């Protein structure tokens, strides 16, 4: 089997639905990835622009405070607070404050690196300490006071707590006198570091809802489109088993309607051919009996006894062949409706009849096996096979099991088996084993052919083989799921 086909579902309905959902899912994911790439590129450009703008502002502020005397810096900071403050929260500390941050963002490191590079270029010095932290993690002054505890008029332009806390950039720069200038500020765009998040939880939920909507519509559409194919397959299956089915209705699709019309025309032609062949065969077989009877009467008037006996023997053989042909037509074409039946009950009934006649028939069955079939036809088929086993093989051991959705009947005898005979030839009319000819010279070899026709009419298979422990084993396989297809109509 092709490796690609192993994981594919068997039904057209499932394959079409799988292709539709896979196509939509792949398209959504590819679109999201392309969008993510573009958004990431745009976000990085905006982050770089924001970092450059903020670094220039910070550098100018730092140079201004570096130029002030040590005792003047606190006065300037107090004056700015009194007039309403600025975007920068400023203080002068004696030590560099330790910073701990749990804030994470895809572009955090790139943003800090861009500011650090710009500040180093503008100030011409290193040792500037940068950090990004959430408001509850930011500490100010040497006393490590939480920034949220500072009077609101000092920090209203440096803090956002609702609806979602925005990160705060803290900058600590060593001053010439040994103090540290502490600056805290919001970013120009407070949430810019998160704007390249594309495949978020909400995005995955959106993708899932889209697939669900397409799946429901696709399920309904594909089921609607494939239902006519299912009806056509059921009609073909029913016709092959000789079961009547409802006429195929139009689906509205040109190709499927043309296929259904072609099937109906083919079904009509085949049925007419079978009816004509049956009538012709039965008529010829019946009409042959009249000349055979006339020849038999004429033979009795022949005085040469040796010639008369020879002709009578030939006529007897011809008469048996005509009777066999008529029997084949009657047995292989039993007109009856399929019904649910339990094979074990049918086989036990046949076995009881044979046991009353003194034959040895053993039935082995562990559980009931239900099938849909023609009771009389199946009884005739199994009776022929069991008769062959007890007549030519001394006994019949019948086992009944279910294997892979099929009812399996195995009939084993104690005879010599097939020998060198090809089992395929035994299904042909008038073909017999040498052992059978020795046991019954008057047989015509029609039983296996009739049984095979009945089994094929039920969608099953009939096979022969030599059993490893001796004897001939006949295996009949019948589909158990035929009941579902029959009740579908």
N, C-alpha and C positions, 0 to 999 in steps of 0.2 A: 504494500500500500504506500502511496505517496506520503512522505512525512508531513506535508502541509495538510493533508486531509485527516490526519489522526485527531487533531484537536478541533476541527471544524464540526459543527453540528450536522446531523444527517438531513434534516428537513429544510426545504427551501424557505419556509416561513422564518425559521430561526436564523438562517444565513443572511437573509435580507435585513432582518432586524439588527443582527450583529454588525453588518456593514454600515447601516445607517447610523447607529449609535457610535461606532468606532470613528466614522467620518466626522460626525459632529464633535465628538470628544477631541480628536486630533486637531481639528480646525480651531476649536476653542483654546486648546493648550498652545498651539503654534501662534495664534493671534496674541494671547497673553504674553508669551515669551518675546515676540517682536515688540509689543507695546512696552514690556518691561525694559528691554534693551534701549529703546528710544527714550523712555522716561528716565532711566538711569543716566544716560548721556546728558539729557537736558538738566537733570538735577545736579549733576557734578559741575556743569558750567555755571548754574546759578549759585551753588555753594561757593565756587571759586570767586565769583563776583562779590557775593556777600562778605566772604572772608577778607577780600582785598579792601572793600569799603570800610569794614569794621576795623581792620588793622591800621588803616590810615588815620581813622579817628582816635584810636587808642594811642598810636605813636605820637600824634600831636599833643594829646593830653599828658602823656608821660614826659615828653620833652619840656612842656610847660612847667610841670611840677619839679622836674630835675633842676630847672633853672632857678627855682625859688629857694630862699634860705630855709633852713630846717624849721625855724620857729614861725615862719610865715605860712607854711603849708596847712596846718590845722585851721588857721584863721580863714584862708581862702575856701576850704571845704565847708566851714560853718556858714560863711556868707552865701555859698551856692544853695545850701539847704534852706536858708531863710527866705530866699527868693523863689523857692518852689522846686529846687533840685534839678537834675538833668537825667539823661538816659543812663548815666554811669553813677553807681553807688560807689563813693570814694572814702577811703580812710587811710590813716598812716599808722602802721603797726611797728612794734619793736622787733618782732620776729616773723618769719614766714610761717603762715598757718598751714598745718597739715590738712590735706583734702582727701576725702574718701567719696567715691562716686560709684553708684550702681547703674548710672544712666548708660544705655547702649543705643546705638543707631547705626544704620549701614554706612553713613557718610561722616561719622564722628571723627575718626582718625584723619581723614582727608581734610576736614575743615580745620582741625587744630594744627595740622602740618602747614596748611596754607597761611594761617595767621602767624605762626611762628616764623616762617620764612620771610613774610612781609615785615614783621617787627624787627627781625634781625637785620634786614637790609636797611630799614629806615633809621633804627637807633644805633646801628653799628656796635652792638654789644650782645652778649649771650647771658644766660642766667635767668631769663624771663620764664616764669612758671605759669603755664596755662592749664586750666581744667574746665570740664563741663560737668555740671551736677544738677540734680533736681533741687527745687527750692528747700525741701525739708532736710537736705544734706549740706546746704551751704552754711558756713559759720563765718562771722565777722568779728573784728576787733581781737585784741590779744586774749580777751576773756572767752573766746569761742562762742559768742552769742549767736543763736539761730537767727537767720536773716528775717524770718517771719515775725520775730519778736521786736523788730525795729519799728519805730513810729511809721505809720503808713505814708505820711507826707514825705518821708525821706526816700521811700523805696517804691512808690506807686508806679514809677516809670521803669523799674528794674525787676518787676515781679509779676507773673501771671499764674494764678492758682486755679482758675476756673475757665472753661469746663474741664480742661486737662492741664495739669502743671506743665509749664514750658521750661526747658533747661536754661540754666544761667551760666554764662561764661565768666570765670574768675581769672584775673590777671594779677600776678604779684611780681613787682619789679624792685630790685635793690636800689636804694637811693645813695647818693654820695656820702651822707653822714652816717650810714649804717642802718637807717630805718628801711621799712618796706612799704612801698606804695601799693595799696590794695584797691583793685577796681573790679566791680561786678556789674554785668549788664545782660540784658536780653539780646538775642540775635535780631538783626533787622527783620528777618522772617522767622518768628519763633519756632515754627514747626518744619522748617525747610529740610532738616536732616532726615525726616521720615517720609519725604514725598516721593522717594523711589521705591517704596514698598508697594508692589503690584499684586503678587500672589499671596494676599492676606487671607485670613479666615473668611471674611465676607466675600472675597473674590471666589474662593473655593465653593462657598455656599451658592453663589450665583451660578457657577459652572454646574453644580449638582442639580439645581432647580431647572436649568436649561436642558440638561440631559434627561431629567425626569419628564419634562413636558414633551420633548421630542420622542422619548421612549413610549409614552402613552399614545401620542398621535401616531407614531410609527407602528406600534403594536396593532392599533385599530386598522390603519391603512393596509399594512402588509397582510393581516389576517383577512381583510375584505378582498384583497387582490388574489390571494392564494386559495381562497375557499373554492372557486370554480375548478382549480386543478385537483383539489381533494375530491370533489364530487366526480370528476372525470376518472380519477384513479379508482374510486370505489365502484363506478359503473363498469370499468374494464375488469376489475377483480370479480364483480358479481357475474358478469357475462362469461368470464372464463370458468366459473364454477357452475354455470347453468342456473343461476338464481336471477329472478326477475328484479328489475330495479326501476326507479322512477325516471321519467324522461329528463334529459339534461336541459336545464333552463338557460336562457341567455344571460350573460354576465355584463354585457355592455362593452366588453373589450373585443376589438375586431379579431385579434389573433386567437384568443381563447375560444371565441364563438366559432371561428373557422375550424379550429381543432375539434371542437365538440360536434360540429356538423359532419366532419370527415369521419369521426369515430362512429356516429350514429349510422351513417351510410355503410361503413365497413361492417358494423354489427348486423345490419339488415342483410347484406350480401352473404356474410358467413352463415347466418341462421338459415337463409334460403338454401344455400349450398348443402348444409348439414341435413335439412329436412328432405331435400331432393335425393341426396345420397342414401339416406335411411330408407326412404320409400322405394328407391330403385333396388337397393340391396335386398330388402325384404321381399319385393315382388319377384326378383330373379330367383331367390332361394325358394320361394313358395312355388313359383311356376315350374321350377326344375323337378319337383316331386311328381308332376303328372307324366312327363316322358320317362322318368325312372320307373314309375309303376307300370307303364305300358311296356317298357323294355323287359321288366321282370316277368310279365305275363308271356311275352314272346319267347323269353329264354326257356320257360318251362316246356315249350313245344319242341325244343331241340333234342334230337334223339341221341346225339353224341354226348355221353355222360360227362366225359372229361372236359369237353368244351363248355357244357352247361354249367358245371361246377365252377369253372374259371370265370365265366361271365357273371354268375351269381355272386361270386366273391368280389368282383370289381364293382358290381352294382351296390352291394352292401357297403363297401367302402365309400362310394359316392354318396349314398344315402346318409351315412354318418357325417360326412363333411357338410352336407346341406343342413342337417339338423344342428350341427355345431355352429354353422354360420347364423342360423336363426336364434340359437341360444345366446350367441355373442351379442347380437343386437338387443335381445330382451334384457340380458343381465347387465350390460354396460350402460344402458340408457333407461334407468328407472325414473319415471317422472313423479317426483314427490318433493315437498317443500322441506328445506333444512329445519331442524329443530334442535334445541339444547338437549344433550344426552351425556350420560356418564359412561365412559367407555368400559369401566370395570364391571358395571351391571350387565352391559351387553355381552362382554366376553364370558362372564360367569354363566350367563344363560346358555350361550353356545356350548361351554364346557359341560354343563349339566346334561344337555341333550346327548353329547358324545359319550359321557360316562354311562348314561343309561344304556347306550348301545354296546357297552363293554370296552370302550376305548380308554386309554390312559391320557388324561389331560390335566395338567397342573397349572394353576393360575397364581402368580406372585404379584401382589400389589400392596404398597404401603400407604397410599393416600388416594382420595378420589381425583379423577382426571376428567374435567368437563370440556367438551368441544361442541361446536355447532356443525351438524351434518345431517345427511339423509339416513335415517335409521335402517330402512330396508336394504339400501345399497351397501352401507357399511357392514351390516350383518352378513350379506351375501359375500362380500369381499373377505371378511375375517373367517367365515365358515369355509370358504374355498381353501384359504391358507392353512387353517387348522386341519381340515380334511386331508390335505396333502401330507401334513406332518404325521398324522396318526396312521395314514394308509401306507405311505412309502417310507416313514421313519420310525414306525412302531409306537411313538409317543409324541406328545406336544407339551413343551414347557413354555408357558406364556407369561412374560413379565411386562408390566405396565408402569411407566415412569413419566416424569415431566423433565425435559431438558431444554434450557434456553428458550422458553416460551413455546415449546412444541410437545405434543403428546407423542410418546414413543412406545410402540408395541413391538416386542421382540418374540418371535415364535421359533423355538429350537426343537429339532427332532433328534433321533438317534440313528439316522440313516448314514449312508456312505458319503454324503455331501456332494459337492459339485464335481470333484475330480479335476479333469482338464477342460471341462466345458466352460465356455465364456458365459457368465450369468446374463449378459445382455441378450443373447440368443434365445434364452428360455422364455422371454416375454413375447416372442414371435409365435403366431398361430402354428399349431401342428409340430412344435419343436418340443422334444421330450428327452429326459435323461435315459441312459441305457438301463439303469436300475428300475426306473418307472415303467419302461416298456416290458421289462421282465415280470414285474408285479401285475401290470394291467395292460394287456395287449390291446384292449378295446378303447383306451383313452385317446383323446384327440389333442391334448396339450393346449387347451384354451383357457384353463382356469387362471393361470398367472397373468395372462394378457387382460382378462376381464378384471381381475383384482387391481392391476396397475391402472387401468382406465378409471376405475372408481376412485382410487386414491388420488390420481391426478385431478379428477373432477372436484375433489375437496381441497385442492391446493397443496397436497402433500407429496411425499416421495416413498417409493417402494424399492428396496434393495435386497440383494442376496449375497451371502458370503459363507465360507466354511468356518465353523466355530473352532477356535484354537483347541478346545477339548473334544472335538469330534462332532459330527453331525452338521446339518445345514441350519443356518440361522436366517430367518426372514425378518427384516426391519421395516415397520410402517411408521412414517412420521407425518403427523397431522398438526396444523397450526391451532394453538389454543386461543389466539386472539381473534379468530374469525368471528366470534360472538359480537365483539365490539363493532366490527365493520358491518355485520348484518343489521344490527339494531340502529346503525347510523341513519338508515333510510326510514 
